[in-house]
């Protein structure tokens, strides 16, 4: 056993553990083990019954409001396990300060994080707070609602139905984010060339309706990752990256990000992939494996998600990650998802059809996918097969339609089709 984000060891009972009680109560909960050193070795406590009383008194006297916890004797009554549950009356303070876990350390939260805890304790979301600007227009929202769900009239009652307006407090932040003009950040898109030192295009969409941001991001995507191929008398649209996957990733980034920070969603477009980084890690109440598996979804911005759902842009039950994975089921390369405390990153690779390649064929494919035409002598040094087997593998891949072969004899060259 070792210390983690939700597990801490204390060889002795000192007041420092109270900061961790605050942290566990404010976030996902955790366990503190007394009588165990930092390396997980059992040292034991001299008087566990008195130690239990000391821990209980310290928690009850020092943490406000009262946290939800239990105490349990372990290891033949030599150690104590303090289990702290995530509380519903946040923030939980120790000496008037709130704490959180940063990996295995416990640190004080900043002003922004404290304000989030206060709102969470009142069961209020940032998007539900009154918007600073009450002079808002909704031409784009009106247009989209008429286009996608054929509403006949658009008025203040429509905004009330969508939980964007309240007679007592006016427009909320969700309304501001959807308004034609606002003070909220949007998306910063950069299309790179052969490396990140070469920039072909940069487009920033700020202070406009989130619906317009969504549409403009799709327009840039189509310029670089879609083209038409003429096949006889027909034209066929070719997608280098599935448009549905990009739509899903951008929509999820917009409706699940944190909106109380002045930070844009970053979209990096490269020849072999797109990287989308959105501000804000996972909402409290969902673990990384639950998010990645699609087993559980927690909506950070319920009202925004509701509008996107009504327009048919997303599924309301948070199936975005699952849908992206499904779109790449037949692909050689799979999308990647990275979760940190403050960001979520989605990587969508250029789609390459999986043609039942063997493990050895995949190694050659990976090598050829990074280069232009190659000869056997240029390929062989980078694989462990030798020239004879490499030639045989390339011929097999040629028959599968994966590799094109040009020239004859020593002048033969190979490339990905």
N, C-alpha and C positions, 0 to 999 in steps of 0.2 A: 504493500500500500504506500502511496506517495501523496504529497500535497497537490491539489488541483485548484481550479477555480471555485469549486464547491466543497472542498475538503481542506481543513487546516489542523495542524498538530500543535499542541501546547504541552511542554514538559511540566510547567508549573502554572499555577493560577495567578495571573496578573491582570490588571485592568485593560491591557492591550487587546484582549479577546473581545471586548465590548464593541470595538470598531467593526470587527468582523460580524458580530451579531447584527449590527445596524446594516451592514452591506448585504448579508443574506436575507434579512427581512425586506429590504428595499428591492431586491431583485429575485433571483430564482431559488433562493433558499440554499441550505447546505448543512454540513456537519463539522463540529469542532471536537477533536479528541484530546482529552486531558490525560497527562501521564505518559505521553508518547513524544519522543524528540523529533526534530526536524527531518531526520532520516527515516522515520517510521519505526524506530526501535522502541519497544515497550520498556518504560522506566518505572511505572507505577507511582501511585500517590500514597503518602503515609497514612492518611485517614480519609477514605473516600466518602464516608457519610458526612463528615464536616465539610469536605470539599463540595459536595452537592449543595449543601446549605449556603456556602459562600458564593457559589456560581449563581444560585437562584436569587439570593439577596442582591448581588451586583447587577444582574439583569433587570430585576424589578425596580431597583432604585435608580438606575442610570439610563435606561432606554425608554424614550417616549415616542409614541404611545406604547402600550404594553405589547411586546411581540408574542408570536405564537411559537412555543418551543416545548421540547420534552427532554428529560434527562434519563440516562440509562447506564447502569453499571455493567462493565464488560471485563473480559480477561480475568475471571475469578475474583471479581470485585477489586481489581487493581487500577483500572482506568475508568474514565467517564466519557460517554458519548452525549454531546449536546446537539440535538437536531433542531434547526431553526427553519420554520416554514416562511415562504414568501407571504407577506402580509397584504391586507386590502386597505389599510389606513395609512398609506405612505404620505410623507417620508417618515422613517423611523430614525430618530436622532440620538446621538450620544454627545453630551456636552454641547447641545445646540447645533451640531454638525451632522450631515448625512454622509454615509460612506458607500463605496462600491468596491467590487473585486476587479483587479487588473491582473489577470493570470493568477498567480499564487500570492499576490500582494494585496493589501487593503489600503485604499486611498480615499481622500475626501472628494466628493463630487464638486464640479464647478457650478457656477450660477445657473447656466442653461440647464444642466442636468437636474439641479434641484427644482427648477420650475416645472420640468417634465414630471418629476415625482409627485409634486403637489397636485398637478392636474390629474395624474393617474389615481391618486388617492381620492379625488373627488369624482372619479369616473368621467372625466372630461377630456376630449381629444383636442389637439391644437387646431384641427380643421373646424371644430365646433365653436371656437372662440369668436367673438365679434371681430369683423375685419376693420382694420384701421381706416380704410377708404370705403365710404358708403355711397359714393357717386359712381355706380358701376353700370355698365351696359352688357348685354348678353346676346348680341347679334349672331355670333358663331354658334353658341349653344342652341339658340332658337333654330338656326338653319339645320344643324345636325339632327335635332329631335324631329323636325319635320321631314328630313330626308330619310332617316332610318326607322322611325316608329310612327310616322305619318300623323303626328299630333296636329290638330286644326288650329288651336289657339295657344299662344304663349303669353303668360302674364305672371303676376306675382303669386297667384295660386299655384302655378306650375312650379315656381321656385320653392314654395312652402312644401309641396308634395315631395320634392327632391331633397328636402331638409337643408336648403341653402338660405332660407330666409325665415326670420321669426319676427312677429309683430312687435315684440317687446324690445329685442336687441338688434334688429336689422339683419343685414347680410353677415354671414360668418366667413371664416377664412377659406372654406371650401368654395364658397361663391366667388370670393376674390380670385382664387386660383383658376376658376373657370371663366371669369370675366374677360371681355375683349382686351382690356388693358389693366395691368396690375403691377405690383412691386415685387413679385416673386421671381426667383431665378428659374431658368429653363434648362436647355441642353446646349452643350458646346461640342460640335462635331469637327473632327480633323481627319482628312483623307491624306494618308502618307503615301509616298512613292516607294522606291525600292528599300528605303530604310527610314527611320524616324527623323533623320536630318533633312529629308526632302518632304515638303508639304505641298500637295497639289491643290487643296481647298480647305478653307476654314469657315465654318458657319456657326453663328451663335444666335439662338432663339430665346430671348429673355422678355419678361414683362408683358407677355401676351397670353391669351387663353391656353390652358394646357392642351385643349383640343387642337388648336392651331400648331402648337409645338409638336404634337404627335404627327400631324399630317406633313409638316415640313421635314421632319426627320425621315419619314418614309420617302419623300421626294428625293432627298439626297441619296438614300439607300438605292433607289431604283436607278439613279444615274450611274452607279458604279458596280452594282451586283446583278443587273439584269440586262439582257440584250436579246435581239431577235435573230433567228437563224432561218435562212430561206431553204426550204426543202421542196424542190419542184415548184408547184404553183402555190404552196402554202408557206405561211410564216409561223414559226414556232418560238414561243417565249422561253428563254433559257434563264434559269436562276442559279447563280454561282453560290448563293446562300439562300435557303428557303425563306421567302418573304414572310410566310406565316410565323416562322421562328423569330424573325426580327421584330415583327409586329408585337408578338407576345412579350418579348424581352423589353421593348421600349415601353409598352403599356404597363407592365409590372414595375419597371423602374419609376415611372411617373406616379403611379397610385400608391406604391408602397414606400417611397422615400420619406425622409423627415423633411418637413417644410419650414421648420423654425431656424434653419441655418442658411446663410447666404452662400450656398454652394451649388454649382450646376451639376447636372448629370453629364459625365464625360463619355463621349463615344469616339473611340479610335478605330478608324477604318484602314485596314492593311490589305495587301494583296491576297493573303492566305487566311484572314480572319477578321472579325469585328469584336472589339472589347467594349463592354458597357459597364460603367462603374457608377453606382447610385449612392448618394449620401445616406448614412444611417444603416446600422447592422440590422439584425433580426429584431422584431418586436418582442417584448418580454412575453413569456408564456409559450415560446416555441424554441426547440433545440435545433441545432444545425442539421442533424441527421433526419429529423422530422420534416424540415424544410426541403432538403434535397430529395427525399423519398416521395414528397407530395402527400404524406399521410395526414398532415395537419397544416392548416392555414390560419393565421391570425391577421385580421385586417387592421393595419395601422390607420388608414384613412377610409372609413366606411362609406362616407358620402361620395367621395370621388370614385371609389370602386363601384358604387351603385350606378352612377351616371355612365361609366364605361361599360358596365354590364348591360344597362338598358339600350345602349347604342350598339351592342353586339361586339365590342372591341375585346372583351375578356370574359372568362367564365367567373361567376361570382364566388365559386368555392375554391379559388386559389389553385387551379390545376395548371398554371402557367409552366412550371418547371417540368411537370409530367408531359405536357403537350410538346414542349421543345424537344425533350428526349425522344418522344415518339416520331417526330419529324426527321430525326437522324438515325432511326433504327436500321435503315439500309445503308448507312454511310460508313465509310472506312474510318473517318475521324469523328469523334464524339464531342459534343459541347462540354464546356468545363464551367464549374461554379465554385467561386471562392467567397467565403464569408469571414469577415473580420468584425471587430467591435463596432466600427464606424462606417463600414462600406459593404456593399454586395457587388461582386463582379461576375458578369456572365460573358463567356467567350464562345462565339459562334464561328466554327471553322468553315472554310469553303467546302461545300458538299462534294464528296468524292464517293462514287458508288462502290459498295463492297461486293466484289465479284468472287467471293469464296477463295481468296488467295491463301496459300499456305504460309506458315510462319516465315520461311525462307524467302518466298515471293514478296511478302510484306516488307522485308528489309530492303530488297532491291527497289520496290515501289517507293518507299520513303526516301531513298537516296535519289532516285530519278525525279521525284516531285519537286526537288529543290534546284534542279539544274535544267539546262537545255539538252540538246542531243549529246549522247555520250557513247564512246566506243568501249569495247570489252576491257581494253587496257586501262581506261580511265575509271571503270566501275570496280574492277577486281580488287584493287588495293584497299577498298573501303568495306569489303565483305570477307567473310572467313571461308568461302567455298572454294576458291581457286577458279581459274579461267574456264575450265571445262564445265564444271557444274553451273557457273554463272551463265554461260552461253546456253546451256540446256534450260535453265529456269527462264531466261529471257524468251526463248522460243515458245515455251509453254504459255507465258504471259501474252505473247503475240497471238497465239491461237485463241486465248480467252478474250482477245480484243482490248486488253489493257495497255499493251505496249505497241508502238508502231516501229517498224524496222525499215531502215533506209540504207541503200547501198549494198555492196557485196564484198566478200572476202575481208581483208584487213580494213577496208574502208567502211565496214558496216557500222551504223550508228543506231542508238536506241533512245526512245523518249516516251513519256506518258502520252497516251492519246488524248 
